[in-house]
Amino acid sequence: MAAPTANGNPTVSSLATTVPVQAVLFDIDGTLCDSDPLHHVAFQELLLEIGYNNGVPIDDEFFIKNIAGRSDAEAAQNLFPDWELEKGLKFLAEKDAKYRSLAKERLEPVKGLGKVVQWVKDHGYKRAAVTNAPRINAELMISLLGLSDFFQAIIIGGECEQPKPAPYPYLKALKELQVSAEHTFIFEDSASGIRAGVAAGMPVVAVATRNPEKSLLEAGASLLIKDYEDPKLWAALEEIDREEAKLKKASA
């Protein structure tokens, strides 16, 4: 059962319990843009060049299990457990350079992104991007998506005490925006990111772009949507609007 909101209504969904909303936080890869296929291609090409897996390209299942949503250090350790971490991170840096060249040509927003961005803007909520991607990748993707002026902060997991799935990147976003977890919610696409958001004390909307829905729900997602045009999302956002209106009326 949902916790009571500020206006004492115990029947609202977990997103509406954040009313009055102060901020909305977004992951980037797979959440703002469907970038995993481009990362996958970049990994495939470079791994084939070094004869990884006896020359057999990595498949979607391997990519999701070992790479998607992970920090560079975790992905490097998963891919190359016998390598020195520094060598693995060098490979990841080369992969990121290849990814950026692909992204400049082929990066696409998740369906309906513009609509939810406008909703956040119209409501005047604060917003930050929170990602395990390197800053150079994060800033490029945000720029390619035309969102450089939308985000008030970009939080990089590798610049925090620990990256996702630890809560530190999301806690840092709250601090930078000067908002509380009780009045903030998150959009994420990976189990790792969802665990980070939940650990930081916020409800998380899971965007099921690529990762298995079961894993997203098991990680603690409050709501599962296909994309930003999903009617389930807009029902939840309309509920927020109704609860906000009730609060304003009660305080008038």
Secondary structure, DSSP 8 states (H G I E B T S, - for coil): -----TT--TTS-TTGGG-S--EEEE--BTTTB--HHHHHHHHHHHHHHTTGGGG----HHHHHHHTTT--HHHHHHHH-TTS-HHHHHHHHHHHHHHHHHHHHHH--B-TTHHHHHHHHHHHT-EEEEEESS-HHHHHHHHHHTT-TTT-SEEEEGGGSSS-TTSSHHHHHHHHHHT--GGGEEEEE-SHHHHHHHHHTT--EEEE-SSS-HHHHHHTT-SEEESSTT-HHHHHHHHHHHHHHHHHHHHH-
